Amino acid sequence: MFDSNRPRYDFTPSSAERPAFFYTPKSKQSAPIVSIVTPFYNAGAIFKETAQSVFAQSFQQWEWIIVDDGSTDPESLSVLELCAESDPRVRILRQENSGPGASRNTGWRAARAKLLMLLDSDDLLEPTAIGKLVWYLTTHPEDAFANGFSVGFGANEYVWRNGFHERSLFLTENRANPISLLRIELFEAIQGFEKSIKTGLEDWDFWLRCADRSYWGSTIPEVTYWYRRRENHSDRWKSWTSAGTRRFIENARKKYPELYKNGIDTRPRTIIGQNNNWDLIGTNKLKKKQRRILLIFPWLEMGGADQFNISLIKAIKEKNWEVTIVCTHPCKHPWLSEFASETPDIFILDHFLEIADVPRFLEYLVISRGFDLVLTSQSLMGYFHVPFLKERFPALPIADYTHMVEMHWLGGGYPSVSAQNSDFFDLQIAASEQVRGWMIENGAKADCVVTRYINVSTTVFKPNEAARESWRKRLGIPRDAPVIVFPARFVPQKRPLLLLEIVRRLRLRKLADFRLICAGDGELLEAMKEFVAKHRLGQTVLFVGPQSNSAVAELFAASDILVLPSSYEGIALAIYEAMAAGVAVLASDVGGQSELVTRECGELVKLRNEEEDAESFVAVLSGWLRDPQSIKRMGMAGRDIVARKFDLALLGSQMESAFEIAIAKAKTRPKAVDTAKVEHARSTATKHSETYWSYIWRMNWPAGEARTHSGVYAAWTRLFNLLWVEYWSASASIRTALRPYKKRLNRLYRLFRGGGRRPTAT
């Protein structure tokens, strides 16, 4: 999956660096759901890359109609024949040279499927492109066609985020390439492309003709294809010049006068009726050569839980698991690149689905991939759909992973949600013994909850003299000056302002010439900078911004002490990383951190109130800064503890043993499927999510109940099975209506998350 926010133009779908997934159909004889239509004219050897991207599609219920438009080049003809021989689903049709529009029309008339995927012979598809577009058109009957963002590669490199959402601009500029999925009814209604246009821009004319008949489509906010660029396209397509564009617009004004007079109609036109045509989807059953796992995450964000998710994927891949990821929460997904480097099978649901379609999509994924296990983690939507998945697939093992108890939210946070839904999980995995014990005390079954620590790589996080010197030189820090590091989100949970107060008090004591490095970002950043300026700590406190995982490893190597005065944690990933890097740890005694930090490697501070907490941290640090050798001894002891008990190399085996427990427990469950219960669970998932969204947004608290944290807790308790605070759980029309209230929505997130990380409404 291409990350348009961090583009790599060498990371094409045909790149050997791309992670693989075994997208092979169980049967190549199934009736096609999609007819891929490709005009072909002397495409040459680069057509092999196009073919590779087609054969590697996650959606395999296709036929491929390649229309040879009078090719004469022997190499091109040879490549074409080899492609046809490689798969019985490939058909070659031949015609005299007539242009790409006429070729697409030939393909349309021969198509057996209800959906047509237009693909040119030198362009490439992202692995999940066809599948997502099929789902979009199936669940959006008002749209006649759909595409996604594109990547320009070759002579020019760019990400094209334009598309059908820019309706009015199509009157003066072509904002979309022909690489799209269309309904065959559309072709029949407008009789395909204008075959007389042979010098280019036939696709632009096609979109205007669709608009003139009140048909239109959408662009999903995700890269679906790669558009190969030449140095000069006009050498082949004569209309691709400024003069050619002007002539085209002049002719279009005459050809479509009502369109240019009234604009492109924005009212939806139903194409396939009010009810979704689920026959368009099919089952897309894929073969398996490895075990498969479905991971349901909220997002691909930056954070400790998300870093664990990446580590988990790498670890279980080494144990021969294929990984599919579903993301339930809309955000920018800044770590998409990291996850996409491990698996292509990533589905960000709000890009192509509405609420009501999520249960069916999850059902489709399970049938298509044949998962051996489903693992949810930190996703409210994931928890909400577990009852449906268990009713629909009673033999499917379902497990959950939770990190920390958050008493200010949901009566305990995700462990609370998990514990109260324990009947639907075959296994619940806790990140610490403290979380495990809390879950059992709050309703989870003791024999169904196990502990698996998140662990850390001692080969990535380690003492590194070169990195130590490099970072200190870059920041102007003397070689022997003690360095305190704070790599975290700048949010109230982590209490960064308390840390700065601790630093201020240490400075007043005129101890060693130490430095504090703050690596991260968050809502309290400006307040932190104001504090530093007010108390003249600019020489002591250094802000380096958010850092990559590898940069954080080097930053730890340059540091001596980790200070983490959080108000709550599970076991902070930063502590694992610091100990592996040989850094002494001073942190709050919260969550399960005492399971990792001992007096050998650091100290934990019992929390009371901010004043006493500040003095406690200052007292410990004052002693340490007077005795640099003790800091080194604690760092070495911490690394030894991690290497013996918490090395990431152990994670794969530890998690796989937990998976085996879940698989064994699932075998003991009744296998019968009650259709009525399945349909009830499916409809409940949709109805309750929409009801809950409306309830929370309008703040419809019962009469007399305070709109306070306690009121929020009561609302969560009463509506426990309606757990969808995610912004995208509203329908598209509701989302649009709510955008003017963006600030209020974000304040609600602060209320629910206690000031912690939250998505930003768009």
ROLUM-149737 format. One record per residue (C-alpha): x, z, y negated; residue number from 1. Coordinates in steps of 0.02 Angstrom, whole numbers, plus 50000, padded with zeros to 5 digits. Last residue first. Layout:
{{X,Z,Y},NUM}
...
// end
This chain:
{{49415,50453,49177},762}
{{49407,50637,49220},761}
{{49575,50722,49243},760}
{{49609,50803,49410},759}
{{49649,50988,49418},758}
{{49803,51095,49436},757}
{{49774,51278,49403},756}
{{49683,51358,49257},755}
{{49580,51469,49370},754}
{{49528,51322,49474},753}
{{49342,51335,49444},752}
{{49353,51374,49259},751}
{{49491,51249,49227},750}
{{49388,51118,49316},749}
{{49239,51161,49207},748}
{{49348,51139,49053},747}
{{49393,50966,49120},746}
{{49209,50921,49129},745}
{{49181,50980,48952},744}
{{49323,50874,48890},743}
{{49258,50719,48980},742}
{{49083,50733,48909},741}
{{49079,50556,48839},740}
{{49123,50498,49016},739}
{{48966,50572,49092},738}
{{48855,50418,49079},737}
{{48987,50309,49161},736}
{{49010,50433,49303},735}
{{48821,50441,49327},734}
{{48812,50251,49343},733}
{{48957,50247,49466},732}
{{48878,50380,49575},731}
{{48939,50558,49561},730}
{{49057,50618,49697},729}
{{49197,50541,49594},728}
{{49221,50702,49497},727}
{{49260,50805,49649},726}
{{49163,50970,49649},725}
{{49095,50926,49817},724}
{{49058,51077,49924},723}
{{48871,51075,49954},722}
{{48879,51178,50112},721}
{{48927,51333,50014},720}
{{48784,51317,49891},719}
{{48735,51499,49883},718}
{{48916,51557,49896},717}
{{48983,51432,49770},716}
{{48848,51481,49647},715}
{{48888,51664,49669},714}
{{49072,51631,49639},713}
{{49030,51534,49481},712}
{{48924,51676,49418},711}
{{49066,51796,49451},710}
{{49183,51681,49354},709}
{{49061,51684,49210},708}
{{48901,51593,49165},707}
{{48806,51756,49182},706}
{{48654,51757,49294},705}
{{48491,51799,49204},704}
{{48396,51647,49265},703}
{{48484,51556,49407},702}
{{48631,51446,49354},701}
{{48593,51266,49311},700}
{{48765,51226,49239},699}
{{48716,51044,49214},698}
{{48877,50986,49296},697}
{{48875,51111,49437},696}
{{48697,51079,49494},695}
{{48707,50890,49474},694}
{{48863,50883,49579},693}
{{48785,50997,49708},692}
{{48632,50888,49724},691}
{{48739,50731,49744},690}
{{48845,50814,49878},689}
{{48693,50889,49961},688}
{{48603,50723,49979},687}
{{48751,50624,50044},686}
{{48818,50746,50172},685}
{{48641,50794,50219},684}
{{48600,50613,50259},683}
{{48744,50601,50381},682}
{{48713,50771,50458},681}
{{48529,50728,50484},680}
{{48575,50560,50558},679}
{{48695,50643,50679},678}
{{48571,50779,50723},677}
{{48437,50650,50765},676}
{{48560,50551,50869},675}
{{48609,50701,50975},674}
{{48775,50655,51053},673}
{{48818,50734,51221},672}
{{49000,50784,51248},671}
{{48981,50973,51256},670}
{{49144,51057,51201},669}
{{49282,51107,51323},668}
{{49383,50950,51293},667}
{{49392,50991,51108},666}
{{49486,51151,51150},665}
{{49624,51054,51240},664}
{{49644,50933,51095},663}
{{49654,51074,50969},662}
{{49786,51165,51072},661}
{{49884,51003,51091},660}
{{49879,50981,50903},659}
{{49957,51153,50880},658}
{{50099,51106,50999},657}
{{50121,50946,50899},656}
{{50136,51047,50740},655}
{{50278,51153,50807},654}
{{50366,51006,50889},653}
{{50363,50904,50729},652}
{{50406,51052,50617},651}
{{50567,51106,50705},650}
{{50678,50982,50614},649}
{{50605,51050,50453},648}
{{50710,51207,50476},647}
{{50615,51371,50462},646}
{{50686,51492,50589},645}
{{50874,51478,50611},644}
{{50919,51363,50466},643}
{{50799,51453,50350},642}
{{50872,51624,50387},641}
{{51052,51560,50369},640}
{{51011,51481,50202},639}
{{50940,51644,50140},638}
{{51094,51742,50194},637}
{{51208,51622,50099},636}
{{51103,51639,49941},635}
{{51097,51828,49956},634}
{{51286,51837,49969},633}
{{51307,51721,49819},632}
{{51193,51827,49711},631}
{{51284,51985,49767},630}
{{51447,51906,49709},629}
{{51377,51878,49534},628}
{{51354,52066,49506},627}
{{51304,52102,49326},626}
{{51179,51958,49330},625}
{{51101,52034,49487},624}
{{51072,52204,49410},623}
{{50992,52134,49254},622}
{{50888,52016,49361},621}
{{50809,52160,49456},620}
{{50767,52261,49299},619}
{{50703,52109,49206},618}
{{50585,52065,49349},617}
{{50514,52241,49351},616}
{{50500,52247,49161},615}
{{50401,52085,49157},614}
{{50285,52145,49296},613}
{{50254,52308,49204},612}
{{50197,52215,49048},611}
{{50102,52081,49143},610}
{{50004,52201,49251},609}
{{50031,52269,49427},608}
{{50122,52147,49541},607}
{{50242,52204,49676},606}
{{50407,52113,49650},605}
{{50493,52024,49794},604}
{{50681,52026,49816},603}
{{50818,51911,49877},602}
{{50913,51849,50029},601}
{{50951,52005,50129},600}
{{50807,52104,50054},599}
{{50690,51985,50146},598}
{{50599,51829,50087},597}
{{50509,51726,50220},596}
{{50368,51833,50290},595}
{{50370,51929,50126},594}
{{50305,51771,50044},593}
{{50142,51779,50141},592}
{{50026,51792,49992},591}
{{50099,51890,49847},590}
{{50258,51991,49818},589}
{{50307,51896,49662},588}
{{50475,51810,49665},587}
{{50662,51834,49651},586}
{{50758,51718,49769},585}
{{50945,51690,49788},584}
{{50997,51507,49804},583}
{{51088,51441,49958},582}
{{51005,51270,49957},581}
{{50896,51314,50108},580}
{{50843,51473,50017},579}
{{50793,51376,49862},578}
{{50695,51247,49961},577}
{{50596,51376,50060},576}
{{50562,51471,49900},575}
{{50508,51313,49808},574}
{{50382,51280,49946},573}
{{50291,51436,49890},572}
{{50223,51542,50031},571}
{{50038,51560,50004},570}
{{50043,51596,49819},569}
{{49961,51706,49688},568}
{{50002,51773,49515},567}
{{50166,51678,49517},566}
{{50327,51760,49451},565}
{{50445,51630,49529},564}
{{50628,51657,49487},563}
{{50753,51553,49587},562}
{{50932,51609,49563},561}
{{51101,51521,49574},560}
{{51073,51342,49519},559}
{{51166,51176,49530},558}
{{51121,51155,49714},557}
{{50940,51189,49667},556}
{{50948,51046,49543},555}
{{51020,50931,49676},554}
{{50872,50965,49791},553}
{{50753,50945,49643},552}
{{50830,50773,49611},551}
{{50797,50722,49792},550}
{{50615,50777,49780},549}
{{50590,50685,49617},548}
{{50591,50780,49454},547}
{{50462,50831,49325},546}
{{50536,50870,49153},545}
{{50712,50934,49115},544}
{{50670,51079,48999},543}
{{50818,51193,48961},542}
{{50799,51375,48909},541}
{{50956,51465,48849},540}
{{51014,51366,48698},539}
{{50835,51338,48639},538}
{{50792,51522,48654},537}
{{50760,51547,48469},536}
{{50610,51662,48493},535}
{{50484,51550,48404},534}
{{50562,51390,48472},533}
{{50558,51449,48652},532}
{{50379,51512,48634},531}
{{50324,51347,48556},530}
{{50406,51252,48699},529}
{{50314,51359,48825},528}
{{50147,51333,48737},527}
{{50180,51145,48739},526}
{{50215,51148,48926},525}
{{50065,51255,48971},524}
{{49956,51111,49032},523}
{{50082,51049,49157},522}
{{50255,50980,49188},521}
{{50405,51015,49297},520}
{{50585,51073,49297},519}
{{50623,51226,49190},518}
{{50809,51267,49190},517}
{{50852,51444,49131},516}
{{51031,51475,49077},515}
{{51146,51626,49087},514}
{{51281,51688,48968},513}
{{51291,51858,49052},512}
{{51196,52006,48981},511}
{{51155,52033,48798},510}
{{51010,52153,48832},509}
{{50906,52058,48704},508}
{{50938,51901,48806},507}
{{50862,51983,48960},506}
{{50707,52025,48860},505}
{{50685,51844,48804},504}
{{50713,51782,48982},503}
{{50576,51896,49048},502}
{{50461,51835,48909},501}
{{50501,51657,48963},500}
{{50452,51701,49141},499}
{{50289,51776,49079},498}
{{50254,51612,48991},497}
{{50285,51519,49155},496}
{{50149,51618,49246},495}
{{50143,51510,49404},494}
{{49953,51526,49420},493}
{{49934,51495,49232},492}
{{50002,51317,49245},491}
{{50172,51239,49213},490}
{{50189,51161,49385},489}
{{50349,51219,49466},488}
{{50538,51208,49474},487}
{{50600,51368,49387},486}
{{50788,51384,49402},485}
{{50901,51526,49345},484}
{{51081,51474,49314},483}
{{51228,51596,49306},482}
{{51371,51526,49200},481}
{{51523,51486,49309},480}
{{51534,51299,49279},479}
{{51481,51307,49097},478}
{{51314,51221,49064},477}
{{51312,51063,48956},476}
{{51155,50991,49036},475}
{{51237,50836,49109},474}
{{51395,50932,49154},473}
{{51293,51064,49243},472}
{{51194,50932,49337},471}
{{51349,50837,49393},470}
{{51451,50991,49440},469}
{{51315,51062,49551},468}
{{51277,50891,49625},467}
{{51460,50872,49676},466}
{{51466,51049,49743},465}
{{51315,51029,49855},464}
{{51240,51181,49940},463}
{{51092,51123,50044},462}
{{50916,51054,50026},461}
{{50915,50880,50104},460}
{{51000,50924,50269},459}
{{50917,51095,50275},458}
{{50747,51010,50272},457}
{{50608,51134,50240},456}
{{50476,51230,50338},455}
{{50286,51222,50315},454}
{{50254,51371,50428},453}
{{50132,51351,50572},452}
{{50015,51496,50605},451}
{{49870,51486,50727},450}
{{49683,51511,50711},449}
{{49561,51469,50852},448}
{{49593,51622,50960},447}
{{49556,51737,50814},446}
{{49389,51656,50773},445}
{{49367,51633,50585},444}
{{49243,51744,50495},443}
{{49328,51827,50349},442}
{{49446,51949,50436},441}
{{49507,51804,50543},440}
{{49541,51700,50387},439}
{{49636,51842,50303},438}
{{49746,51866,50456},437}
{{49790,51681,50463},436}
{{49827,51676,50277},435}
{{49946,51825,50293},434}
{{50024,51752,50450},433}
{{50074,51601,50349},432}
{{50036,51415,50327},431}
{{49874,51431,50426},430}
{{49812,51308,50558},429}
{{49630,51305,50608},428}
{{49588,51232,50778},427}
{{49438,51151,50862},426}
{{49348,51153,50696},425}
{{49158,51139,50679},424}
{{49119,51321,50718},423}
{{49253,51374,50593},422}
{{49152,51316,50443},421}
{{49152,51487,50359},420}
{{49337,51507,50396},419}
{{49383,51336,50325},418}
{{49291,51362,50162},417}
{{49369,51535,50142},416}
{{49542,51468,50186},415}
{{49514,51335,50051},414}
{{49494,51460,49911},413}
{{49461,51644,49940},412}
{{49290,51677,49867},411}
{{49274,51497,49815},410}
{{49398,51525,49674},409}
{{49473,51683,49599},408}
{{49519,51749,49772},407}
{{49640,51606,49806},406}
{{49710,51624,49983},405}
{{49851,51505,50025},404}
{{49905,51354,50125},403}
{{49767,51290,50238},402}
{{49778,51162,50379},401}
{{49624,51104,50475},400}
{{49592,51034,50649},399}
{{49466,50914,50726},398}
{{49477,50855,50906},397}
{{49354,50712,50941},396}
{{49246,50754,51093},395}
{{49091,50792,50987},394}
{{49105,50626,50893},393}
{{48947,50606,50787},392}
{{48905,50791,50778},391}
{{49087,50838,50750},390}
{{49109,50703,50618},389}
{{48952,50758,50526},388}
{{49002,50941,50528},387}
{{49178,50893,50466},386}
{{49108,50795,50319},385}
{{49097,50941,50197},384}
{{49268,51005,50242},383}
{{49345,50835,50204},382}
{{49249,50825,50042},381}
{{49323,50991,49991},380}
{{49497,50928,50031},379}
{{49639,51055,50049},378}
{{49691,50993,50220},377}
{{49590,50903,50353},376}
{{49666,50847,50518},375}
{{49576,50726,50634},374}
{{49646,50700,50809},373}
{{49661,50569,50946},372}
{{49596,50433,50832},371}
{{49519,50277,50907},370}
{{49570,50168,50761},369}
{{49411,50065,50738},368}
{{49286,50193,50801},367}
{{49361,50335,50699},366}
{{49380,50225,50546},365}
{{49199,50164,50558},364}
{{49132,50342,50567},363}
{{49236,50388,50414},362}
{{49163,50237,50324},361}
{{48986,50281,50376},360}
{{49004,50458,50311},359}
{{49080,50396,50146},358}
{{48945,50268,50105},357}
{{48824,50382,50014},356}
{{48958,50441,49895},355}
{{49009,50268,49831},354}
{{49152,50167,49902},353}
{{49291,50047,49849},352}
{{49419,50135,49740},351}
{{49333,50304,49758},350}
{{49391,50314,49938},349}
{{49579,50301,49920},348}
{{49616,50231,50093},347}
{{49794,50229,50161},346}
{{49843,50138,50322},345}
{{50009,50065,50262},344}
{{50107,50216,50326},343}
{{50270,50307,50284},342}
{{50331,50217,50126},341}
{{50152,50219,50066},340}
{{50158,50410,50061},339}
{{50308,50415,49945},338}
{{50243,50271,49840},337}
{{50073,50355,49817},336}
{{50157,50509,49743},335}
{{50079,50488,49570},334}
{{49902,50478,49642},333}
{{49821,50432,49474},332}
{{49668,50537,49511},331}
{{49506,50520,49605},330}
{{49483,50641,49751},329}
{{49444,50599,49932},328}
{{49605,50522,49995},327}
{{49601,50458,50175},326}
{{49767,50439,50265},325}
{{49797,50352,50433},324}
{{49951,50397,50534},323}
{{50021,50331,50697},322}
{{50093,50469,50805},321}
{{50253,50442,50904},320}
{{50332,50616,50889},319}
{{50447,50550,50752},318}
{{50287,50499,50664},317}
{{50234,50680,50678},316}
{{50383,50740,50576},315}
{{50374,50606,50443},314}
{{50189,50637,50416},313}
{{50213,50825,50407},312}
{{50354,50808,50282},311}
{{50243,50702,50170},310}
{{50101,50827,50186},309}
{{50222,50969,50150},308}
{{50269,50884,49987},307}
{{50083,50875,49948},306}
{{50059,51060,49978},305}
{{50208,51099,49866},304}
{{50154,50986,49724},303}
{{50150,50810,49655},302}
{{49989,50718,49696},301}
{{49932,50601,49834},300}
{{49752,50661,49832},299}
{{49616,50762,49917},298}
{{49687,50742,50092},297}
{{49602,50689,50254},296}
{{49733,50647,50386},295}
{{49673,50539,50531},294}
{{49790,50545,50681},293}
{{49834,50413,50809},292}
{{49923,50421,50975},291}
{{50033,50272,51012},290}
{{50010,50099,51089},289}
{{49832,50077,51031},288}
{{49722,49923,51019},287}
{{49607,49903,50872},286}
{{49417,49901,50865},285}
{{49354,49815,50708},284}
{{49180,49890,50731},283}
{{49078,49766,50630},282}
{{49059,49782,50442},281}
{{48941,49642,50390},280}
{{48808,49706,50510},279}
{{48793,49855,50394},278}
{{48688,49754,50273},277}
{{48654,49883,50140},276}
{{48471,49893,50094},275}
{{48413,49827,49925},274}
{{48432,49646,49973},273}
{{48582,49535,50011},272}
{{48629,49467,49841},271}
{{48548,49584,49717},270}
{{48587,49531,49540},269}
{{48659,49663,49426},268}
{{48634,49642,49239},267}
{{48796,49602,49148},266}
{{48750,49421,49111},265}
{{48900,49325,49048},264}
{{48877,49275,48867},263}
{{48719,49215,48780},262}
{{48778,49055,48693},261}
{{48931,49020,48798},260}
{{48830,49043,48958},259}
{{48683,48944,48890},258}
{{48799,48797,48849},257}
{{48879,48787,49023},256}
{{48944,48608,49041},255}
{{48965,48575,48855},254}
{{49055,48739,48823},253}
{{49153,48714,48984},252}
{{49216,48544,48925},251}
{{49288,48619,48766},250}
{{49359,48766,48865},249}
{{49446,48648,48988},248}
{{49517,48541,48849},247}
{{49592,48694,48766},246}
{{49665,48752,48933},245}
{{49745,48582,48964},244}
{{49823,48583,48791},243}
{{49898,48753,48821},242}
{{49961,48697,48990},241}
{{49905,48727,49170},240}
{{49797,48570,49174},239}
{{49937,48469,49253},238}
{{49948,48576,49408},237}
{{50108,48533,49502},236}
{{50236,48533,49361},235}
{{50114,48645,49267},234}
{{50160,48793,49378},233}
{{50331,48809,49296},232}
{{50459,48934,49357},231}
{{50350,48969,49507},230}
{{50249,49127,49537},229}
{{50185,49190,49705},228}
{{50029,49296,49688},227}
{{50031,49455,49792},226}
{{49866,49528,49851},225}
{{49756,49683,49860},224}
{{49826,49793,49722},223}
{{49701,49931,49682},222}
{{49569,49961,49551},221}
{{49431,49861,49639},220}
{{49379,49705,49545},219}
{{49195,49663,49536},218}
{{49075,49518,49556},217}
{{48955,49399,49469},216}
{{48808,49286,49503},215}
{{48689,49246,49360},214}
{{48687,49056,49395},213}
{{48796,49025,49241},212}
{{48907,49167,49299},211}
{{48940,49079,49465},210}
{{48976,48916,49373},209}
{{49096,49010,49260},208}
{{49187,49084,49412},207}
{{49201,48911,49493},206}
{{49265,48831,49332},205}
{{49404,48959,49328},204}
{{49443,48921,49512},203}
{{49455,48734,49475},202}
{{49586,48774,49343},201}
{{49707,48647,49418},200}
{{49738,48460,49422},199}
{{49612,48413,49557},198}
{{49442,48449,49478},197}
{{49322,48323,49557},196}
{{49288,48442,49701},195}
{{49193,48566,49592},194}
{{49201,48716,49705},193}
{{49061,48775,49820},192}
{{48881,48721,49827},191}
{{48815,48846,49698},190}
{{48689,48934,49810},189}
{{48776,48894,49976},188}
{{48940,48959,49913},187}
{{48855,49118,49854},186}
{{48764,49140,50019},185}
{{48936,49137,50104},184}
{{48975,49299,50015},183}
{{49144,49304,49932},182}
{{49311,49393,49958},181}
{{49442,49347,49830},180}
{{49609,49258,49805},179}
{{49541,49129,49681},178}
{{49645,49203,49539},177}
{{49562,49310,49407},176}
{{49562,49328,49217},175}
{{49539,49144,49173},174}
{{49533,49143,48984},173}
{{49408,49099,48847},172}
{{49238,49125,48928},171}
{{49317,49235,49061},170}
{{49347,49366,48927},169}
{{49163,49413,48928},168}
{{49167,49478,49106},167}
{{49318,49592,49099},166}
{{49267,49691,49255},165}
{{49298,49530,49351},164}
{{49486,49549,49339},163}
{{49637,49613,49248},162}
{{49763,49736,49319},161}
{{49898,49605,49349},160}
{{50061,49690,49398},159}
{{50215,49591,49346},158}
{{50362,49489,49410},157}
{{50396,49308,49365},156}
{{50495,49177,49463},155}
{{50448,49257,49628},154}
{{50319,49394,49617},153}
{{50156,49426,49524},152}
{{50065,49575,49595},151}
{{49876,49576,49601},150}
{{49731,49691,49561},149}
{{49581,49680,49675},148}
{{49448,49555,49725},147}
{{49261,49551,49743},146}
{{49117,49427,49762},145}
{{48928,49414,49749},144}
{{48900,49591,49687},143}
{{48729,49675,49683},142}
{{48741,49718,49868},141}
{{48879,49846,49836},140}
{{48906,49936,50001},139}
{{48942,49782,50105},138}
{{49039,49701,49964},137}
{{49155,49851,49946},136}
{{49176,49877,50132},135}
{{49230,49698,50157},134}
{{49347,49713,50008},133}
{{49427,49868,50084},132}
{{49453,49786,50254},131}
{{49519,49624,50180},130}
{{49652,49711,50077},129}
{{49715,49843,50200},128}
{{49879,49756,50242},127}
{{49911,49688,50065},126}
{{49884,49501,50065},125}
{{50015,49369,50023},124}
{{50015,49205,49927},123}
{{50096,49039,49971},122}
{{49954,48956,50067},121}
{{49813,49012,49954},120}
{{49687,49139,50017},119}
{{49498,49136,49994},118}
{{49412,49265,50105},117}
{{49238,49208,50151},116}
{{49102,49328,50211},115}
{{48952,49285,50320},114}
{{49062,49220,50461},113}
{{49060,49054,50555},112}
{{49149,48949,50425},111}
{{49157,48759,50443},110}
{{49064,48721,50282},109}
{{49167,48850,50188},108}
{{49331,48775,50249},107}
{{49286,48603,50187},106}
{{49232,48678,50021},105}
{{49399,48766,50008},104}
{{49488,48601,50037},103}
{{49382,48515,49903},102}
{{49436,48647,49777},101}
{{49618,48641,49832},100}
{{49639,48453,49803},99}
{{49579,48297,49894},98}
{{49724,48239,50002},97}
{{49645,48163,50155},96}
{{49574,48289,50277},95}
{{49629,48399,50421},94}
{{49552,48558,50490},93}
{{49662,48686,50576},92}
{{49585,48836,50664},91}
{{49668,49005,50690},90}
{{49572,49133,50794},89}
{{49661,49074,50952},88}
{{49826,49148,50888},87}
{{50007,49090,50895},86}
{{49971,48905,50927},85}
{{49889,48884,50757},84}
{{50038,48962,50667},83}
{{50161,48853,50762},82}
{{50062,48699,50713},81}
{{50067,48746,50528},80}
{{50254,48779,50530},79}
{{50282,48607,50607},78}
{{50172,48522,50478},77}
{{50267,48607,50338},76}
{{50435,48556,50411},75}
{{50376,48375,50432},74}
{{50317,48361,50248},73}
{{50168,48243,50237},72}
{{50022,48362,50208},71}
{{49851,48279,50187},70}
{{49751,48432,50132},69}
{{49776,48532,50290},68}
{{49630,48653,50287},67}
{{49674,48817,50370},66}
{{49523,48910,50438},65}
{{49570,49084,50492},64}
{{49444,49184,50593},63}
{{49424,49367,50563},62}
{{49382,49531,50647},61}
{{49556,49605,50623},60}
{{49536,49720,50474},59}
{{49702,49814,50457},58}
{{49781,49646,50416},57}
{{49954,49612,50491},56}
{{49907,49439,50558},55}
{{49859,49387,50381},54}
{{50017,49454,50298},53}
{{50126,49368,50429},52}
{{50035,49204,50400},51}
{{50073,49213,50214},50}
{{50255,49251,50252},49}
{{50264,49103,50372},48}
{{50191,48993,50234},47}
{{50357,49014,50145},46}
{{50428,48887,50268},45}
{{50345,48738,50187},44}
{{50180,48733,50093},43}
{{50163,48544,50106},42}
{{49977,48555,50065},41}
{{49871,48692,50140},40}
{{49704,48756,50074},39}
{{49667,48926,50155},38}
{{49497,48993,50207},37}
{{49486,49163,50291},36}
{{49318,49180,50379},35}
{{49267,49363,50386},34}
{{49155,49456,50510},33}
{{49214,49347,50653},32}
{{49125,49352,50822},31}
{{49239,49440,50945},30}
{{49353,49332,51053},29}
{{49517,49405,50988},28}
{{49480,49567,51078},27}
{{49559,49739,51063},26}
{{49624,49683,50895},25}
{{49805,49719,50845},24}
{{49846,49817,50688},23}
{{49983,49926,50760},22}
{{50042,50004,50597},21}
{{50210,49965,50518},20}
{{50303,50038,50370},19}
{{50366,49907,50246},18}
{{50555,49895,50237},17}
{{50556,49730,50332},16}
{{50467,49653,50183},15}
{{50323,49535,50224},14}
{{50194,49637,50127},13}
{{50312,49630,49978},12}
{{50422,49778,49929},11}
{{50545,49673,49829},10}
{{50434,49688,49676},9}
{{50438,49876,49678},8}
{{50305,49941,49559},7}
{{50287,50124,49510},6}
{{50113,50133,49433},5}
{{50052,49984,49535},4}
{{50093,50076,49697},3}
{{50074,49946,49834},2}
{{50000,50000,50000},1}
// end
